[in-house]
């Protein structure tokens, strides 16, 4: 499978050298999953690849998934389909949209994805079995992948992020949208606490999403409490909600790049790293602590704010 797509796996693990960390005597390492592939980067590939294996193993004819108008998951799935010769269908929220509504949809369309625009009410049925069966009846022998790759195989794919790391950490920070990557990291985290930073305004649902995926993974009831003892969901760093940002966040992105050379996006990774910096500033980590930050990719989001940053996507 990987032979058809050039991937940098394992992704690099680098130390993030910043004066704050030196002052506080804290080591921060970054798992550079953004470097896996220029476009199918980070957790997008991690959540897709076991689903792709299932596609081939079970002889599916097409792959069908869901997303909004600016979905990185839709864009990544369309490109994977093009590169691997897999027919793809995207159920897109918003029947007022079309394939030329924005660059994300235009790119997915150009990469061969059949875009199906549905009303928000219909889109809201995407988790219902009756609706999924209706889609199967309509489109044939399709493998259905949930929005954002949020399924059991997606979570299992994300465990590989940690399995590639041969160091132990006191804490792990990452951005979260659906809770799928958080679940995978939690399953593989050993003794480290996992700090999940929701990018949506009402991010408290992440715990419920993680619980559901843990159940799918076969986690025994007696281990649930152990996992939730390790999981910390930080809901105060959404900066206004999904896709929202403030001048403070953009300034932070620029400062991090100027100091370390690390590029972040304002939708996901900047919010999670801001939370990590804030914890270090407030001495929530003792001297000698070792922290892992997972760069989940998504840098294409920078395009919309490049004029306000001291760096660009390219």
Buried (B, 14 or more C-beta within 10 A) or exposed (E): EEEEBEBBBBBBBBEBEBEEBEEBEBBBBBBBBBBBBBBBBBBBBBBBBBBBEBBEEEEBEBBBBBBBBBBBBBBBBBBBBBBBEBBBBBBBBBBEBBBEBEEBBBBBBEBBBBBBBBEEEBBEBBEEEEBBEEBBEEBEEBBBBBBBBBBBBBBBBBBBBBEBBEEEBBBBBBBBBBBBBBBBBBBBBEEBBBBBBBBBEEBEBBBEBBBBBBEBBEBEEEEEEEBBEBBBBBBEBBBEEBBBBEEEBBEBBBEBBEEBEBBBBBBBBBBBBBBBBBBBEEEEBEEEBBBBBBBBBBBBBBBBBEEEBEBEEE
